[in-house]
Amino acid sequence: MDFFIFIRCKPGRTSAVGVAMAKVQLPQVREIYSISGKWDLMVRVQGEAREDFEASIIESLLSGQWQDIKRTETVIGYRTFDPEDAYVED
């Protein structure tokens, strides 16, 4: 199951937070993106639904960074649709 963590950082702290998360090197973290819009960073995490997501992933990933973070939101991805698997008739 994929989880997407959206993070809004305090002004000027996006790069520092992104680099700090990358240095943690959690095996569940697949990508960390700097993004535009309402959020500053998006993290894609693969994990099991039965894991204690907050304690095992979020707390580890953002440890020592909370002072630079204004808000987070987590979204669960249930299914991936691959365009190569789709059959489109002309």
C-alpha contacts under 8 A as a table, 3 or more apart, distances in Angstrom:
res1	aa1	res2	aa2	distance
1	M	46	Q	5.67
1	M	47	G	5.64
1	M	48	E	6.04
1	M	49	A	6.77
1	M	76	I	7.52
1	M	77	G	6.44
1	M	78	Y	6.19
1	M	79	R	7.81
2	D	44	R	6.67
2	D	45	V	5.61
2	D	46	Q	4.61
2	D	47	G	6.48
2	D	76	I	6.10
2	D	77	G	4.96
2	D	78	Y	6.92
3	F	43	V	7.99
3	F	44	R	5.82
3	F	45	V	5.04
3	F	46	Q	6.25
3	F	47	G	7.46
3	F	74	T	6.73
3	F	75	V	5.75
3	F	76	I	4.58
3	F	77	G	5.76
4	F	42	M	6.53
4	F	43	V	5.53
4	F	44	R	4.73
4	F	45	V	6.28
4	F	74	T	5.59
4	F	75	V	5.12
4	F	76	I	6.33
4	F	77	G	7.30
5	I	42	M	5.56
5	I	43	V	5.02
5	I	44	R	6.61
5	I	45	V	7.78
5	I	72	T	6.82
5	I	73	E	5.77
5	I	74	T	4.44
5	I	75	V	6.48
6	F	39	W	6.13
6	F	40	D	7.45
6	F	41	L	5.79
6	F	42	M	4.61
6	F	43	V	6.58
6	F	72	T	5.49
6	F	73	E	5.14
6	F	74	T	6.19
7	I	39	W	5.69
7	I	40	D	5.84
7	I	41	L	5.07
7	I	42	M	6.33
7	I	69	I	7.11
7	I	70	K	7.73
7	I	71	R	5.97
7	I	72	T	4.54
7	I	73	E	6.70
8	R	38	K	7.51
8	R	39	W	4.85
8	R	40	D	5.06
8	R	41	L	6.73
8	R	69	I	6.05
8	R	70	K	5.51
8	R	71	R	5.21
8	R	72	T	6.29
9	C	12	G	7.83
9	C	13	R	5.98
9	C	14	T	5.63
9	C	17	V	7.69
9	C	39	W	7.93
9	C	40	D	6.33
9	C	41	L	8.00
9	C	68	D	5.73
9	C	69	I	4.29
9	C	70	K	5.30
9	C	71	R	7.14
10	K	13	R	5.65
10	K	14	T	7.35
10	K	68	D	5.31
10	K	69	I	5.63
10	K	70	K	5.84
11	P	14	T	7.36
12	G	15	S	7.63
13	R	16	A	5.34
13	R	17	V	6.18
13	R	68	D	6.17
14	T	17	V	5.29
14	T	18	G	6.11
14	T	34	S	7.71
14	T	40	D	6.42
14	T	41	L	7.22
15	S	18	G	5.05
15	S	19	V	6.04
16	A	19	V	5.28
16	A	20	A	6.07
17	V	20	A	5.11
17	V	21	M	6.17
17	V	65	Q	6.38
17	V	68	D	7.17
18	G	21	M	5.22
18	G	22	A	6.28
18	G	32	I	7.00
18	G	33	Y	7.98
18	G	34	S	7.64
18	G	41	L	7.25
19	V	22	A	5.07
19	V	23	K	6.24
20	A	23	K	5.16
20	A	24	V	6.67
20	A	65	Q	7.71
21	M	24	V	5.35
21	M	25	Q	7.35
21	M	61	L	5.58
21	M	62	L	6.48
22	A	25	Q	5.65
22	A	32	I	7.39
24	V	60	S	7.72
24	V	61	L	6.38
25	Q	29	V	7.42
26	L	29	V	5.58
26	L	57	I	7.91
26	L	61	L	7.28
27	P	30	R	7.60
28	Q	45	V	5.36
28	Q	46	Q	5.12
28	Q	47	G	6.09
28	Q	57	I	7.95
29	V	32	I	7.64
29	V	43	V	7.12
29	V	44	R	6.06
29	V	45	V	4.44
29	V	46	Q	6.47
30	R	43	V	7.59
30	R	44	R	5.55
30	R	45	V	5.62
30	R	46	Q	6.89
31	E	43	V	5.73
31	E	44	R	5.29
31	E	45	V	7.38
32	I	41	L	6.97
32	I	42	M	5.81
32	I	43	V	4.43
32	I	44	R	6.53
33	Y	41	L	5.49
33	Y	42	M	5.07
33	Y	43	V	6.24
34	S	40	D	5.81
34	S	41	L	4.56
34	S	42	M	6.50
35	I	39	W	6.74
35	I	40	D	5.33
35	I	41	L	5.50
35	I	42	M	6.74
36	S	39	W	6.60
36	S	40	D	6.30
37	G	40	D	7.23
39	W	42	M	7.54
47	G	51	E	7.22
48	E	51	E	5.53
49	A	53	F	7.79
51	E	56	S	7.33
52	D	55	A	5.64
52	D	56	S	5.81
52	D	57	I	7.87
53	F	56	S	5.39
53	F	57	I	5.37
53	F	58	I	6.69
54	E	57	I	5.77
54	E	58	I	5.00
54	E	59	E	6.18
55	A	58	I	6.22
55	A	59	E	5.32
55	A	60	S	7.21
56	S	59	E	6.39
56	S	60	S	6.19
57	I	60	S	5.32
57	I	61	L	5.82
58	I	61	L	5.10
58	I	62	L	5.93
59	E	62	L	5.44
59	E	63	S	5.56
60	S	63	S	5.25
62	L	65	Q	5.22
62	L	66	W	6.48
63	S	66	W	6.90
64	G	67	Q	7.51
65	Q	68	D	5.57
65	Q	69	I	6.71
66	W	69	I	5.12
66	W	70	K	7.95
67	Q	70	K	7.99
69	I	72	T	7.75
77	G	80	T	7.59
81	F	85	D	7.75
82	D	85	D	5.43
82	D	86	A	6.98
83	P	86	A	5.29
84	E	87	Y	7.90
